[in-house]
Amino acid sequence: MSDEAYEGATAGKVLVFDDSETVKFPSAFKSAMGTSQGLMVLVHKDRLIKIFPLESDEVLFLSLEIGKLTNDFLTKLSQIFKKAGLVDLLFSTGVCLRGTRCFYECYFNPGQLSSDLADLENSLKVLDGVQRVVVERVSE
């Protein structure tokens, strides 16, 4: 991308990944994001990194290991989320690895929950097909 102002649909920048763990984030990108913090998510299956603007540094990661990823499961999951006040996910994905292990994962701001986090976890643990529930705070 040149220094000329371009107002298209995307912007690109080649990044260098070295041992320093420092990535240069262009000021134009930061300005376009409209915030000084973001959530970076690596999608393992696609080897793709996505960055989402954040208003708050409070982010939780929720992972459900499930038997099968079906439309019925997703419908029931959606009902549980709605009841808990979880309506604005930062990112979500459902994937089956090698056909044997399936996961539904999402990232969200816990401030939107209308019920206790423990209540949400308990509702998910008893959802048909759920084998494991993991909830973790995402940090820098």
JOTADA-V161182 format. One record per backbone hydrogen bond with DSSP energy under -1.0 kcal/mol. CO is the residue of the C=O (numbers start at 0). NH is the residue of the N-H. E is the energy in kcal/mol with one decimal. If there is no record, write none. Layout:
BEGIN
co=CO nh=NH e=E
co=CO nh=NH e=E
END
This chain:
BEGIN
co=17 nh=20 e=-1.2
co=25 nh=29 e=-2.2
co=26 nh=30 e=-2.7
co=27 nh=31 e=-2.0
co=28 nh=32 e=-2.1
co=29 nh=33 e=-1.4
co=36 nh=53 e=-2.2
co=38 nh=51 e=-2.7
co=40 nh=49 e=-2.7
co=42 nh=46 e=-1.5
co=42 nh=47 e=-1.5
co=47 nh=42 e=-3.4
co=49 nh=40 e=-3.0
co=51 nh=38 e=-2.9
co=58 nh=137 e=-2.9
co=59 nh=107 e=-2.1
co=60 nh=135 e=-2.3
co=61 nh=105 e=-2.3
co=62 nh=133 e=-2.5
co=63 nh=103 e=-2.1
co=64 nh=130 e=-3.6
co=64 nh=131 e=-1.4
co=65 nh=101 e=-1.2
co=69 nh=73 e=-2.3
co=70 nh=74 e=-2.2
co=71 nh=75 e=-2.3
co=72 nh=76 e=-2.7
co=73 nh=77 e=-2.3
co=74 nh=78 e=-1.8
co=75 nh=79 e=-2.0
co=76 nh=80 e=-2.7
co=77 nh=81 e=-2.5
co=78 nh=82 e=-2.2
co=79 nh=83 e=-1.7
co=80 nh=85 e=-2.6
co=81 nh=84 e=-1.1
co=83 nh=113 e=-2.9
co=84 nh=86 e=-1.4
co=90 nh=106 e=-2.3
co=92 nh=104 e=-2.9
co=94 nh=102 e=-3.0
co=96 nh=99 e=-2.1
co=96 nh=100 e=-1.7
co=100 nh=96 e=-3.6
co=101 nh=65 e=-2.8
co=102 nh=94 e=-2.4
co=103 nh=63 e=-2.8
co=104 nh=92 e=-2.5
co=105 nh=61 e=-2.9
co=106 nh=89 e=-2.5
co=106 nh=90 e=-1.2
co=107 nh=59 e=-3.2
co=108 nh=111 e=-1.4
co=109 nh=112 e=-1.6
co=115 nh=119 e=-1.7
co=116 nh=120 e=-2.5
co=117 nh=121 e=-2.5
co=118 nh=122 e=-2.2
co=119 nh=123 e=-2.0
co=120 nh=124 e=-2.3
co=121 nh=125 e=-1.3
co=123 nh=126 e=-1.1
co=126 nh=129 e=-2.2
co=128 nh=66 e=-1.8
co=131 nh=64 e=-2.5
co=133 nh=62 e=-2.8
co=135 nh=60 e=-3.4
END
